[in-house]
Amino acid sequence: MTDSRTLGLKWLSFFILAAAFVTVLFAGRTEAANRGKPDDWFVRSDKPRHEKISMSIGGGEQRDILPPAPGMPKPQSERKKPPPPDYLISKVHWGASVVVGDETIRDWNLAPNDTLTFVQQARVHGFKYLSSQTVLTGFSYDPKLMPSIMISGVREVSFDAAIVDKLRQYVLDGGMIICDSVYGSPWFYESSLKVFDKMFPESRFRVLPADHPLYHMSVDIDKVKYRCGRKDNKPFLEGLYIGSRIGVLISRYGLGCGWQQKMDVFKTLEERGLEAKAYDVQSARNIGLNLATYILGYAQVGEIEGKPEMFGVGDQKKATAEFVFAQIEHDGAWNAHPGAARSLLTNLEKVSSIPVNLKRVSVNIGEDDVSAYPFLYFTGLDDFVLTEKQVKAIREYVNNDGTLLINNALGLAKFHQAAMREMARLFPKKEITVLPTSHDLYRSLHKISSVKYTPTLMKDKGKELKGRPVLYGLMVKNKLRVIYSPYDLEAGWN
């Protein structure tokens, strides 16, 4: 005879499982309903302004992004005709058209005045640049002609193989791609992540930390407001790094409607049961102003770091007695400033008698034999975690008289926290301290008693730093064997 209590428990379990199943099913249906179908998101947010919009420059025209410096004489050839306008951003035509009522709408033009108002706001702050529109089959793909392009929409993004190759090279050469999920459509957002993840398998998207330069270029953006889709006040942008700069930026929360100050469309979307996501007007415009500054500020960085490293025949040979710059690969953004090592070594060759090999060597610590290198370099942009095998290998290297230099490539807090944590794992019984300005390191080649920091760092920590160099050091066998810079050294090498 079956115990009635056992039967009761079985039936109770059944009802709990059934309720859980119904809850999950209902939640799934609700989520699907909130997503809607791609075409459900097709609502134009504004009427296009009847202003003349330039189509993007073709590949045959040549000019610089930046105008000549004030006071510099113009070449005679330029005096004969007005110079062409300088462009900041070009909006990409893409997506199939959909007829909604009497209107024919395409993905790229749901916020038709976004880039127009984006550059207009930048002009108020002294940036004399224009926006344009482009078709990717006719685009120049030259960052010197167009430093950034914007892809905006609500439906799934896709490009053919030839366009993918050209977009990839454009970014590697110094260009920037901005993707705006204009109403917070999950179809556009998720597909954009997939497209560019596949396009750049060597990198990955990272959420920009609060102290990232993009949040502090012109306006300090510590807090934001969202029109819909998020309740906290933290800005949320995702970037795919090429070196130290963002090559592809994706905004999950719509920016374009805030730029053009037209937000009524979100009421329509919410009435359709769609979960729209967007910044409010002021937050979107603040991000836009910083983005304009970032595009211009990092255009030169992209051009420098996008150049291929060239080496002589001697540098291609295996090093014998020369100094070799060996850099550790790791699971973070380990190659933050491409080309910087070569610039440093070229300068070292000029100002000292040290024989150097200009070709940087990347090593997989824990797998490769690093005993032949007296110096190892480690850099990054965000969090990283060393494996036990890597910890053991680095510790053994340093204990055998090797020197390790660690650099915080953008001076960000996440890397600093990770570096201090991992150094404690490497040498738990050692203390890492700030080196005094009297240390021999500051007198080995050049006498260094004071340094200059970037304006942003001076604004944040100028009173604390007072022009003093800041390097941390860790002693092993009474010798300085681990050096850590909390502020970016490598950017200055370029």
N, C-alpha and C positions, 0 to 999 in steps of 0.2 A: 504494500500500500504506500502510495506516494505521500510524503508529508505535505500538508496544505501550505505550510510556510514556504517550502521549496517551490511549489507551484506559484505562490504569490510573488516570490522573488523573480522567478522566470518571466512571469507576465509583466512585472514592473520593469525589468530589464528590457523587455520587448518594446514597451511603451516609450521608455527613455530613448532607445535607439531609433524608434519610429519618429519621435518628436525631433530628435537631432537631425535625422534625414530630411524631414520636412523643413526644418529651420535652414539647413544648408541649401536645400533646393530653392526655398523662397529667397534666401540671401543672394543666391546665384542669379535668380531671375531679376531681382531688384538691381543687382550690379549690371546685368546685361541691359536692363531697361534704361539705367542711367547712362550707359554707353551709347545706346541707340544704334542706328545704322549710320555708316559714313555720310550718306546723303541727308540724314536728319539734321546735320550740323550746318547745312548750306543755307545761311542767312547772311545777306550783305549788311555790314555794320554801318555803312555810310555811303553817300553818293560820291563818285569820283569828282574831284575838283577839276575844273576846266583850266588847268595850267599846263603849259607845254612841258612834257616830260621827255628827256633825251633817252634814246635807246643807247645801250652800252657801246663803248668804243670797240671797234674791230681790232683784229690782231695786227693790222698793218701800221697803225698810228703809233708813234713813239713820243713819249714825253715823261716827265717826272711827276710823281704824286705831289710833292711839295713844291710850292712856288719859290723863286729865288729869294734869298735873304734880303730884308729891307736895306736899301742903300747900295746894293750891288748893281752895276750897270748891266742892262740887257744887251745881248748880242744884237748886231745890226739886223740879222735875219728875223729876229723876233719883233723888231720895232715896226716892220712893214705891215704887219697884220696883228689883230688882237690875239693874245694867247688863248688856247682852248681852256674851257672851265676845268677845275679840279674836282674829282669825284671822290666821295667817301664810301658810298655803298650803292649796290645795284640790286634791284629786286628781280628775282628769277620768275619768268613765265613758266608755269608747269601745270599739269593736271588737265583732265578732260572737262568739258563744259557741261553744265546742267541747266536746264530751263526751269526756272521757278517763277510761275505767273507769266508776266510779260518780260522778265529779265533772263538773260543768259549769263550765268555766273561760273567762274572758274576758281579753283582753290587759291591760287596765288593772289587773287584780288578781292578777297572777302573784306579786308581792311584796306581799301584802295588808297588811302592817304597816309599810311603809316610811315613809310620811309621819307615821304615829303615833309611831314611835320617833324620827323626825327632830325633831319638836317636843318630845318628852320630853327628848331630850338637850339641846336649846336651853334648856329650863326649868331644867335643872341649873346652867346658866351665867347664870341670872337673867332669861331671856326668858319672860314670862308670856303665851304665845300658844298657840292650838289649831290643829289641822288639821281639814279637812272633806272631803267628797266632793261632786262636782257633775256635773250633766248639762248639756252646753253649750247645749241648747235652752232651759234654764231659768236659766242663769247671768246674773248682773247685769252683768257686763263693766265693773264699776266698781272701779278700783284702790284707791279709798278704803275699799271694803268688803272687798276681797280683793286683797292686793298681789301674790300670785303663784299660778300654777296649775302642776300637774305632769302631764305626759303620759308614761306609762310603758308599755312593752310589747315585743313581739318581732316582730309582723307589720307590714306596710306601713301607714303612716298616711295617711289622706285625710279631707278635710272638704268639705262642700258649699259652694257659693259664698257663701251667706248667713252661714255660720259663719266662713268665711275673712275676710269683711269685718269681722265683729265682733271676731275675734281680733286682726286688724291694728289696729283702733281701740283696743282694750284696751291693747295694747303702746304705741302712740303716746301714750296718755293717762297712761302711767306704770306699767302692769302689767308683770310678768315671766313668761315661759313657760319652764319647765324640762322638757327632754325627756331621759328616762333610758332608754337602751337596756339594759334591766334585766339581760340576760345577755350583752350585746354582740352581739345579733343584727344581722347586716348588713342585713336586710330593714327593720327599724325605723330603724336609723341612717341609711341612705342615703335612704330615703323622707322622713324628717324634714328632712334638708338640702334636698331638692328642694321640699318643701311650703313651707318658710319662705323659701327663696331666691325662690320665685315670689311669695310674699306680700309680700316687701320688696325689690322690684327695685332700689331706690335704695341698698341696703346689701349687704353680703356677709359670710359667716362668716369669722372670723379665729381662728386658734389663740391662746389667751390666753398672753402672755409670762410668764416666771417672776416678773417684778416686778409683775404685775397686782394691783390691790387685793384681788381675790377670794381670792388665795392668802395674804393677810396681814391679813385683817380681825380675826380673834381668835387664830388660830394661824398661825405662819409655816410654810407648806408649801413647803419647798425640795425635798424628796424624798418619794416615795411608794413603796408596794409594791403590786404587782398580784397578785391571786389567780391570774390566767391571762390569756393573750393578749398580753403585752408583757414584755420582759426588762429594759428600762432602768428608771430610778427617777425619770423626769421626769413631773410631772402633765400630763395632756392633756385640755383642755376647749376647746370651740369656742363663740364668742359672736358674736351679730349685734348690732352697736351701734346704739342709738338715741341720738343725741347722744354723751355720754361714758359712758353706762351700757349694760349688757348687757340688751337687751330679750328676746332668745331665747338660752337656753343649752342646748347639746346635749352630753351625755356619751356618748361612744362606748363607754366602759368602765362596766359596771354599777355603780351606787351603792346601789340599794335593798336588795339582799341584805346588803350590808355594814352599812347602817343598822339593819336588823332582826336582824343577827348570825346569819343562817341561810345557810350556804355549801354545804351538802351537795348542793344541786341541781346544782352544777357537775360533780360526779362523774358524775351521770346523763347530763348533756349530753355530756361527754367520752366516755362509754361508747357514745353514739350516733354518735360520730365528728364531732361539731360543735365548731367552734373558738370556744369561749366566751371572753368578754373581761370582766374585772371587777377593780375595786380590792379589796384585802383589807379586813378589817373596820376596822382603825384608820385607814387612809388614807381610806376612805369616810366615816367618822364625822368626821374632821378637816375634810374638804371640806364635809360637811353643816353643821358648826358655822359655818364661814366663810360658807357660802351663806346661812344664817339671818341672820347679821349683815349681809351684803351686801343682802339683800332689804329689811331694815328701814332700813339706812343710805341706800340709794339710792331708797327710796320717795318721799321728799321731793324728791329731785333729779328724779325722773320727773314728779312733780306740777308742779314749777316749769317744767321744760323742755318739758312736754307742752302748756302753755297756748299758744294762738295769739297771735301778736304783733299788738297793736292800735296803729293809727296815726291821727293827726289828719289833717284835710284838707290842711293845709300840708305834712305829711310825704309825702303821696302825689304832690305836684307835683315836677317836676324841680328838683333843687337848683341854686341860683345862687351865693350867697356863703356858704352854711352849710357847716360841716364835715360831710363825708360819710364814714361808716365803710364802706370798700370791702374786701370779703373775697375772697380768691383761692380758687376751686374747684380741686381736684386729684384725682388718682386714689385718694387715701387717704380716711380719715374726716375730711373737711374741715370738717364742721358739728358740731363736738364739743359745743358748749354753746348750743343754740338759745335765743334770748331774752336771752343775756348782753350782747350788744352794745347792745341797747336799754336795759338797766338801766344800763350804763356811761354812755351818752349822756344819759340822764335825769339822772343824778347830776352829770355835767359841766355840764349846763344850769343846775343849781341852784347850783353852787359857783363858777361862773366866768361871765364875760361873753361867752364864745365862743358864737356862734350855731351851732346844730347841727340837722341833719336826723335824726330818730329812726329812720328806716327804713334798715336795713342794705342795702347793695348787694352782690350777689355778682358776681364778674367771672371771665371765662375768660381768663387771662393768655396772651398770644400771639395771641389772636383779637379780644378787645375792646380798644377805645381807652381806656387808663387815664390818659392825660395830664392829664385834668381833676382827678384825685384826688391830693392831696398826701400821702396816707397809704394804705398797703395792709397788710392783716392776713392772716397765714398761720398756720393751726393744724392739728393732727392728733394721731393716737393711736399710729401705728405707722410702718412703713417707707413711704417714698414716693420716687419718682424723677421728676425734672423732665425733660421733653423738651428737645431742643436749642433748639427754638423758644421754649419757656418760659424757658429760661436766658437766651437773647438778649434777650427782652422785659423780664425783671426787671432784668437788668444795665443795659439802656438806660434803664429807668424810674429806677433809683437814680442813675445817672450824670447824669440830668437833674433832680436835686435832689428826687426822691421819697424818702419814708421807708418802710421795710419793717419791720414788727414780726412776729416769729415766736414762737409760743407752743407749748410742749410740753403738750398738753391734759391728760394724766394724769401727766406727769413720768416717762414710761417710757423705758427705755434704748434701745429700738429707734428711737423718734422722735428721740432725742438724737443717736444715731449717724448717722441719715439727715440730720438738719438740719446737722450739722457737715460731713458729706460734700458736701452740695449747696451749702452756702455756699462751700466750697473750689472747687467748680466755677464758681460765679458770679464769684468774685473770687480767682483762683489766686495772685495776687501780693500779696494783702492778708492781714493777720493779724487774726483775731477774738480779742479778749481780754475778760476780766472787767472791767467798769467799776468804778473806785474809788468808794467811798462819798462822795467829795468832788465827784463829777461833777455838773454843772449839772442833769442829768436829775432828780436827787433833790431839787432845790430849785426847780423851775420853777413849781409850783403849791402843793404841800405840801412841807414840810421833812421828809425821811425819812432817819433815821439808823439805825433798826432796824425789823425786821418780825417778825411772828409766823408760824410755819409750822404745818402740820397735825401732830397727834400722831404719825402714822406716819412722816413725814419727820423729825421731831425724834428719834424713836427710832433711825432709821437714820443720820442725819447731823447731829444736834443739836450735837455737840461740834465738828464741822468748821464748821458754819454760824455758830454763836454769835449768832444773831439778825440777821446782816447780810443786806441785800438782795443778790441775785445776778442780775445781768443781763450778758449778753455784748454787746459793741458792735463794729461795724466802721466805720472812718472812710473816707469818700470825699470827696476834695477838702477835707480837713481838717475835715469835718463828720460828725457821727454820723448815718449813714443806714441802717444795719441794726442792729436790736436783737433779741436772742434771749433768751427766758426759758426756762431748763431746767426750771423748776417752774411748775406751772399758775397762770397769772394769771387766766384767764377765769372759772374756777369761782367765784372770790370776787366777781365782778361781779354775779352773780345773788343 
